[in-house]
Amino acid sequence: MPGRSPSDVIKREVREASAYTLKYLEADVKLDQNENPREIPDSLKRKIMARFGESGWRRYPAFVPSRMTAALSRFTGWPADGILVGNGSNELILATLVATAGPGKTVAMPQPTFTVYRLLASAMGAAVREAPLRADLTFDVEGLRAAARESDVTIICSPNNPTGTFLPAADLSGIIASARGLVVVDEAYHEFSRQSAAPLLERFENLVVLRTFSKAMAIAGLRFGYMLAGPGIAREVNKVKLPYNVNVFTLTAAETLIDAVDELQGSIRAIIEDRERLKAGLDARPGVEAFPSAANFVLFRTAHPAAEVFERLYERGVLVRDVSNYPMLDRALRVSVGTAAENARFLDALDDALEALDAQG
Ligand SMILES: Cc1ncc(COP(=O)(O)O)c(C=O)c1O
């Protein structure tokens, strides 16, 4: 019927966007989504299940999840009225952009970076201003400063997905100080860099820090993220965040994990050590270039088209991410840090894949 087809009813900005997609979901060795390779301890799972069993399910979660924000306040040292919780940090990226971005607004971001920022900013009708990374994939601090000066929102992912690059606090504060608008720092991977922008919140009221429980905290399946910001910003973003956005089970799990965060430190330490071993393993292979990473993944490049390396690895039971369609990342793939055994399987599979591709000529 005329007037009802997708091209009539869906916004141009959305029709023109590339979907955030993932190729394949299953593999023996799944290193494509920067997930934690280890489950939280069984004892913690049992504690969460017991607490969940005792909670009421017919009622909505609390209108203001104040027990959760109080727990996060103790955990982060930031006041509870500057904390919002989300159904994953993705939801808070969306809420922040709903509150700030639209026609006539500009959203700046480094490139390459997490693709969701561009997708959502464009869908909101905002212009996207890119600040390309340098050729060695480090942040172009001057470029970011210039972009932030002229943009309503600047989103910086540090450590950056998919490159693993980290932006030191001194550089970040220079960017925030010269920004015209809000600076959002997505710290999804901060536990693996052992550094955070959070201490800058005291100094800059235009700073927003986003974090997730999907990576170091190992509950990606439960969807939990949070925002730290000045209370004035948090109050406004809260207006456009969906009510009751975090369910009772996830709130129970996240609260329990905060109290038990010491039990997760061993796994975080192991990931950091294994990341360095994985990088060294990649560096040791002729024809492979690996980039330094402050996150729980490593970006690497070979002489062969990434799609071919990806498929050869997949045939050998190893799933990584082909990121070669990102700007500047020709021939690049991203591998999440798995357990030591998974990383060894990946490196073996890579040897086989590269040998086969070299032979093919
Ligand atoms: C940089 C970055 N931000 C946010 C997210 C989304 O995290 P969440 O699971 O909390 O929605 C990811 C997930 O991969 C990410 O890489």
The ligand as a Tripos MOL2 file, in Angstrom:
@<TRIPOS>MOLECULE
LIG
   16    16     1     0     0
SMALL
NO_CHARGES

@<TRIPOS>ATOM
      1 C1         32.7510    0.5340   23.9740 C.3       1 LIG1
      2 C2         31.5310   -0.1970   24.3570 C.ar      1 LIG1
      3 N1         30.5480    0.4610   24.9530 N.ar      1 LIG1
      4 C3         29.4150   -0.1580   25.3050 C.ar      1 LIG1
      5 C4         29.2400   -1.5000   25.0450 C.ar      1 LIG1
      6 C5         27.9460   -2.1240   25.4040 C.3       1 LIG1
      7 O1         27.9710   -2.6110   26.6500 O.3       1 LIG1
      8 P1         26.6520   -3.1200   27.3730 P.3       1 LIG1
      9 O2         26.7210   -4.5920   27.3080 O.co2     1 LIG1
     10 O3         26.8140   -2.5700   28.7490 O.co2     1 LIG1
     11 O4         25.4650   -2.5480   26.6840 O.co2     1 LIG1
     12 C6         30.2500   -2.2320   24.4240 C.ar      1 LIG1
     13 C7         30.0590   -3.6520   24.1360 C.2       1 LIG1
     14 O5         30.7940   -4.3050   23.4780 O.2       1 LIG1
     15 C8         31.4230   -1.5530   24.0660 C.ar      1 LIG1
     16 O6         32.4140   -2.1800   23.4430 O.3       1 LIG1
@<TRIPOS>BOND
     1     1     2 1
     2     2     3 ar
     3     2    15 ar
     4     3     4 ar
     5     4     5 ar
     6     5     6 1
     7     5    12 ar
     8     6     7 1
     9     7     8 1
    10     8     9 2
    11     8    10 1
    12     8    11 1
    13    12    13 1
    14    12    15 ar
    15    13    14 2
    16    15    16 1
@<TRIPOS>SUBSTRUCTURE
     1 LIG1         1 GROUP 0 **** ****
